[in-house]
């Protein structure tokens, strides 16, 4: 009963009324005469970014310098730098002097006409020859195909027999000892040769991944003129320059930091000499 009387008394309690104050919007700042009013920039306000720790997302940067490249790429780059820095003997340096771009394009357009047959073409030719032999007692032997010759041993034997009319050597054979002696052999046997870029491009001509050397032993009559021009160019640029090639060393190109250091040391030495004389 006491609790009931307490709650009954609460029902008669009247809460005091709160007075609602009218809120007034702040007035826009007064614009001076002759000045423009600030433009309404919309919902999103432009603000400058802060790239500190824990702030805005960092912008994308070129991080190629910090990538851990595969080992074969690192070896390629280190080898290239070493060939620039160290003194390179003439027998190796001769592979940096390749046929110019225009002559190389003419050469490859000629060589492309004499690509050897691939597996599918060989299979079709053998099938046709077998069918012809089965139908007749004596199958007529076709003419000997005129194609590119490739392979180190094969091309070497053709050079020694003086059957090769033009020898094409890749400039990036690894290890270089495989072909380092071939230009000297071509000069000795008076066989025209040239060095081109590169082994993968030669490999495409003979349906392989790479080829160290290819050669032509014969061409069709309509290509004799093109071959003679290329032979003359190869003799002028390679065979006839033997005396210059065997004396030209390569390398000795220092990096930018080394050049600055050497120049600074030279300048310091000159200053010391002037101080002694003065």
Secondary structure, 3 states (H helix, E strand, C coil): CHHHHHHHHHCCCCCCCCCCCCCCCCCCCCCCCCCCCCCCCCCCCCCCCCCCCCCCCCCCCCCHHHCCCCHHHHHHHHHHHHHHHCEECHHHHHHHCCCCHHHHHHHHHHHHHHCCCCHHHHHHHHHHHHHHHHHCCCCCCCCCCCCCEECHHHHHHHHHCCCCCEEEEECCCCCHHHCCCHHHHHHHCCCCEEEECCHHHHHHHCCCCCCCEEEECCCCHHHHHHHHHHHHHHHHHCHHHHHHHCCCCEECCCCHHHHHHHHHHHHHHHHHHHHHHC
